[in-house]
Amino acid sequence: MTSDGGGGFSFDLTPPGTESKGNHTVTATDSSGHNASDTYGIVPQVNVSVSPASGQAGDSFSVTGSGFHGESTITVTLDGAHDGTPTADADGAFTYTLNTDAGIADGTHTVGASDDEGSNASDTFTIGSGGETCPEVLDDGGFEASTGDTSNPYWNASDNARFFNTPGGGHGSSDYVALLGYNDTPSTGEVWQSVSVSADAVSGTLSFWYQDWGDNAFALDVDITDGGGSILVDLPDLTGGDSAWQQYNHTFTSGEMTNIAGQSVRLRFRIRDISEIEDVAVDDVSWRICSGSTPPEQRQVSVMPASGPNGTTFTITGTNFTASAVVTLTVDGAFVKTTTADGSGAFSTTYTPISLDVGQHTLVANDGDGQAQTTFEISSPQTGGPFRVTLAWTDYPGSPTAGKALVNDLDLEIVAPDGTHYYGNQDLYDNGGDPYGCRRGGPWDQCNNVEGVIVPQATYGTYTVIVHGYNVPQGPQPFAVVASGDNLDEYTGPPPEYDNFIYLPLVLRQ
């Protein structure tokens, strides 16, 4: 660059993106050897992220940071309140576990991080995303409220179940419950608590810790029952065990939630079928039930087969939709049909497109509370050899003086997979004219008791064969239909919904 008349200059310096953090020196030298220098600092980009981005009250979140001053003390805040002080490593990175309280409000929360030098950054996470709340529905899952061997204000115990307070004896504290076997005889000791399940419950989880006190010969039933003890949800049972505490986890299916939603139920632990002295301890029981609309990401819809030409009957199935809801199906935004989910939120229906463009299409299933989507493909039509259908019937004897010999007038119609209609003897009249006046109203034959349709290069798919009884003064009129072509399979689905048509099984010839 060139200095001005007074020896001054100005220059914009843009450090490269790869330049390391810290202080750097800039030196300027003129042609006479005069020079001067100054320094500038590179400050690293400070970042904080919270994972996962959403969760429920009581969940733990991982907070990670980078770009802070090396080995500095990091102050982590939750919504402005101090939460913890991890230490950054030599590169200025840190990891911190943030544990939320069960009472934290639904909505968006902010996690901030700052170091001693003033570097700071923040990120957010959401509690109660997807319209769900998942509170604990059990009281005293750690059995701390027990006041005696068989006394607890929330849990009910039989004679062979005992509440204990032994220093270091429980999993999370000194308190726990034990289901006991006595006198080398089978035991049915049990402990249970009543829980009211909301009508809009859609999912849930159960976890607890257990420990075997004997020689692994126990069997522990874990059930959800009604007030009379009848099993509503038979959860996986425990057999055998270990002298160390072990954790049990179960995620309820939509069908299991349907069985208990809107009811007062019992969570029951029961020891059974013990032929010797055997004891099992249970502690830290946690049962969460999520209420609200099913989160959209849980809804699933699929189309089978994934690809086929127009005329293919696709089967559409969905799961985890709102129970008993009307589900609206659209393809590329255009309405197709509605169907109804069953009590578990599942549905199955069919769809037969006839005029979609070749290529990929998007199907959306929406139950009013949320939706799911998938894609399927319309492939180019495949063609085979000719497809022939013939209709024949033995006509009633006509009058010698009648102007037309045919008495009972039947008509043959074929609907191709792409929606094209073919009519009996149509090719005969299209190619040879109609010298005898046998056409009626355009495509229909009114002279012959044998009618045929030939599709020269038939597209693969489902063809609908229709026999019309146009005029049958002398009925009933038996008839026969025969079809021939490549790879014919007899149609086994429901008949098309046309009025006043007669359907008989086809004779198939390949």
N, C-alpha and C positions, 0 to 999 in steps of 0.2 A: 504494500500500500504506500501512498505518498503523503507526507506530512504537509500541513498548510504553511503559509508564510511565517507564522509564529512558531513553527515546530510542533504543532499539535496534530493529533489524528484521532479518529474514532473507528472502532472495529467491533462487530458483533461476533462473539465466540460461542459456538454451540458444541459442548462436549459430546463426544461419541457415546452411544448408549452402553458401550462395553466398559467405560471408564469406572474404575473402582471407587468405592466410597472413601471419604476422608479429604484432606487438604491437598491441593495441587497448585503448582507455581506456573505463572505466565510471565515470559520474558520478552521484551521488545528491544531490538538492536537496529541502529541506523547504519548508513553506509560509512560513516566516520568512526564506527566502533563504539559510539555511545549506547548505553543500554540501561534499562530499569526493569524491575520485576514486581509482581504482586501475587497474592495467593487467593484462591477461592476454594470452597468446600463442596463436596458431593454428598448430599443427604440421601440415604436409601429410601425407596418407596416403602411406606409402612402399611401393612395389611393385617386385618383380623377377619377370620371366618368362623362361623358356627355351624356345626353339623350334628344331627340332621337339621334341615331347615324348618321342620315342624314336628310337633309331638304333643303329648298329653301332660297334664299336671302330674308332677312327681317324677317325670322322666329326667334322664341325665343327658347333657349335651357336651360335645367336645369343642373347646375353643382353641384355635391355633393362631399364632401370630408370627410375623416375620418383619425384618427391617428395623427392629428396635435396636437400641444401643446394647452392645455385647455385655453379657453378665450383669445387666441392670435388673433392678426389682420392678416387676410389672404389677400395676394395680388394676385388677379386673373389677368392673362394676356391672350390676344388673339394674337397668332402669335408673341409673344414677347412684344406687346404693352400693357400698363396698361389699365385694363378695369373696375376694381372695387375692394373694400376692405371690404368684409363681415367679421364678427367676429365669431370665432369658439366657440362652447359651452364648458361646463366644461369637456366634454369627448373628445374634439378636433374635433368635427364634425361640418360641416357647409353646407348650401344650398344657391345657388346663381343663379339668373336668368340672362343669357347672351342674350342680344338682338342684333341680327346681322343687319347691314345696308343693304339697298336695293342694294347697289353697291358692296357688298362683292363678290369676285371672286369665280367661280365654282372651286371645288377641295377640297383637304383635308386641314383642319385647326387645329392648336394645341392650346389647353387651358392649361395653367400652373397655379399652385397654390403653394404658399410658405408662411411660417410663419416667425415670428421674430427670431426664433431659428435656422433657416436654413433648416427645414424640407420642402421637396418639392415633387411634383408629377405632372403628366400631362396625358392628354387623347386627343383623336382626334375626329373630326366629319367631315362630308362631306357635301358640298353644291352642289346642282345640280345633285344628284345621279340618276342613271337610264337613263342618256342621255337626261333628260328633263331640260328645263329652263322655269320658270314660272314668267315672269315679269308682272308688272302692265301695263295695256294697256289704262288706263284712265288718262287724265290730270286734275289736280285740283279737285280731288275727295272731297276735303273739302270746295270748292267754295271760297277759299281765294282770287282768282284773279278777283272776281266780281268788276265791276266799277260803277254799277248803278242798279236800280231796275230790269231791263231786260237785262243788259249788262254783258257778261262774254266772254273772248276770246276763251273759249273751249266749253262752253255749249250754246245750243240754247233754248230759252224760248218763249212760247206763251204769249198772253196778261194776262192770268190768272196764270202765274208763275212769282214769284218775287225772286230776290237775296237780302238777308238781311245781314247787319252787325250790330248786336246788342250785346253789352257786356253781356256775359253769355248766349246768346240766342241759340247758336249752340250746337252741341254735343261735338265736340273736340275743338272748338274755337268760336269766335263770328260770324263766317260766316256760312251760310246755304242757302238752297233754300226752298221756300214754294209754294205749289200748292193751289190756293185759290178758294173758292166758293163765288159767288157774288149774291146779290139781291134775295136770295131765289130761284134761278133758277139753273137748271142743268149746270154743268161746264165741260169743256173738256180741262182744262189747262194742259200743258205738258212741260217737259224739256228733252232734249236729247243731246247726244254727239256721233259723228261718230268715229268708231274704225276700223282699218284694221286688220283682223284676218289672220294669216299666214296659208299657205296651209297645213303645217304639224302640225297644232294644234290638240291635242289629248284629252285634258281635261282642266278644268277651274273651278274657284270659283267666286262667286259674294257675297259681303256683303255690307250692309249699315245700317244706323240708321235712324229711323223715329219717329215722334211724332205727336199725334193728338191734334189739337187746339180746336176742337168742342165737339160734344156730341156723338162721336163714330159712326157717320152715314156715314163715307166716304167709298169709294171704290178706291183703288189705283192699277192701272195696272202696271205691270213690264214686259216689253217685249224686245226682240231683233228683230229688223225689218230690212228690206232692205232700200235702199235709198229713196224709194217711200212710205215707211210706212207700207208695207205688212209684217205681222208677220212671222218671221222665227222660233223663239222659244218663246212660250207662257209660261212664268214663272208663278209660283203660285202667285195669286193676294192677296192683303191685304184688309181686310174689318174689320171695327171696329177698336179699338185701345185703347190707354191709354195716359193719359197726361204726363207720363214719357217717356223718350227715350227708344226705344226698338230696338233690332238688328234683321236684316233679313239676313239669310244665304242660299245660294243655291250652290250645286255642280252639274256641268253640266254632263249629261250622254254622252256616246260616240255617240249616235244618234243625240243629240242636237249639239254636236261639228261638226258632219258631215254636218249638215244643214248650218253652218256658216263658215266653214273652207275655206280659200282662198277668202273671200269676204270683202267688205267694208260694215259694218253694223252699226246700231244705237242701243245704250242702251237708252231706253225711259221709263220715269216715266210719268204717266198720271192719273189725277183725273177724275172721271166720275160718272154719274148717281147720282149727289147730288141734293136733292130736297130742301135743305136749306143751310144756310151759314155754310160751313165746310172747314177747312184748314188743310193741312198736311205738316209738315216740313221734309226735307230729308237732311242728312249730312253724311260726311265721307264715300263716296262711294268707294269701292275697288273692281276692277275686274282684276283677274289674269288669264292669258291664258297660258297653258303649251304646249310647242312645242317640237317635237322630237319623238323618238320611244317610244311606249307604254312601261312603265316599266315592266320587266318580271313578277314581283310579281302580277301585275294586270291581266295578262292573266289567263284564267280559262278554263279547259277542263274536261268533265265528260263522263262517260260511263254508259249506262243503258241497261239492268239490270246490277247490280254490279257483278253478278255471273251467270254462266250457262255452260252447257257442250259444247263440240265442236259441231258445227252446229247451235248454237244459233246466231241469228242476233242481234248484239249489236248496239245501236245508240250512236254515238259520237257527242257531241255538244261542241262548244267553244265560248267564248265571249272575248271581249276586245283585239282581235288580230289586227294587222295592217289592215286597211280597204282595201278591194279588193286584199289582198295578197294571193299568193298560199301557202297553209299550207300543210306541209309534215307530214304524220303520220307514226310512227314506233312503233313496239312492241318488247320489249326487244332488241332494237337496230337494228332490221331488218325492212326494208322498207315494208310498207303495201299499201299505196295509197297516192294520193294528192287530196286536195279539195280546194275550193276558198272561202275566207271570203267575206261577203257582205260589203256594204258601211259602216256599223256600226261595222265591225270587228267580226261579228258572223258567225258561220257555223254549219251545221248539216249534217252528213253522216252516213253510216252504214258499218259494218264490220262483216263478218261471218267466223270465224276461223274453220278449219276442222281437224287440226293435232297438236294443241298446247298441251304441257304437262299439266296434272292436277296440279293445284296450282295457285299461284298469278303471274300476269304478269304486266309489266309497259308499259303504252302507253304514248308516247311523241308527242306533236303537236308543230311544229316549223314553224314560218312564215318568217324566215330569219333575223328578228330583235330581236327575243326573242322566248321563248318557255314556255309551261306549261306541266305538266305531271300528271297522275293519275294512279291508279291501278285497275285491275279487276281480277276476278278469273274464271278459268276453273274448273268446278266441275266434279266429276266422272259421267260417263254416267248413266242415269236412263233408265231402260228397262221396257217395258210393255209386253202385249200379242203379238200375231202375227199381222203383218201388211200385208194385201193382196191387190194386184192390178191386175185387169183383163182387158185385151184389147180384143175386139171382133168386127168383121166386116162381112158384107154380101158380099162375094166375087163375082166377075163377073163370069158368067158361063164359064167353061173351055172346051177345045176340048177333045172328047172321045179318040182321038189318042195321046194326049199329054202325055209325060212321067211323068209330075207332074200336079196334079189337080189344085193346087193353082195358080191363075193368078196375082192378086194384092198382093204383099208381103209387109206387114207392120211389124214393129218390136217394141217391148216394152223394155224400159230401165228405171231403177230406180236408182237414185243416193241418197245414204243415207247421213245423217248429217256428218258422219266421212269420206265421200268421197268414200265409197265402192260402186261399181256398181253391180247391179243385172239385169239379162236379162230374157226376157220372155221364160218360159218353160225350163230354165236352169237346175232346179232341176230334171226335168223329164229325161233329157238326162244324167246328172251326175250320177243319181242313177240307171237308167235302160238301159243305153247304147243308141246307135243310129243305130238300125238294118235297118232302112229304109233310112238312109242317109239324115236325115232332118237338120242336123247342117250345117250352112254356115259360113265358116271362123272362126270357134271356137264357140262363144256363141250364134249365131243368129239362130232362127227357120225359115226354109224356106218351111214348109209343111202345117202348120195349120193356120186357121183363128181365132183361140182363143189362146191367150198367157197369162200366169199368172206368177206372182212373189209372193213368200211367204217369208217374213222375220220373222223367228220363234219368236224371242224375240227382238222386235223393240226398238231401242234407241229413246228416246224422242228427237224431233227436227224437222227440215224441210226436207222433202223428195221431190226430184224433179222427176216428172213423165214425160218421154219423149216418144213420138210416132214418129218413123222414117218411112218415106215413102221410103223404100229401092228400090222397083221396082213397079211402078203403071202404066202399059201400058194402062189400061182401066179406066181412071179417069174421074171425081173426085171420090174418094173412101170415103164415110162416115164411121165413126167408133164410138164406144162407149167405155168409160173407167169407171170402177167402182172401188172404194177403200173402204176398211173396216178395222177397227182397233179401238184401245182405244183412246178416247179423240181427235178425228179428228177435225181439223178446216180447212176450205177452205183457201188456200193460196191467199192473196190479193195483194201481192207485184208484181213488174215487172217480166216478164218472164226471165229466164236465157238467157244469150247471146250466144246461139248456132245457127249455120246456117242451113237452109234447114230442120228445124224440124217444126212439126205442134202441136199446143197446143189448147186443148179444156177444158172447165171447167169439173172438176171431179164430179161424183156422189158419195157422201160420205155416207157410211153406218157404224154405230157404234154398 
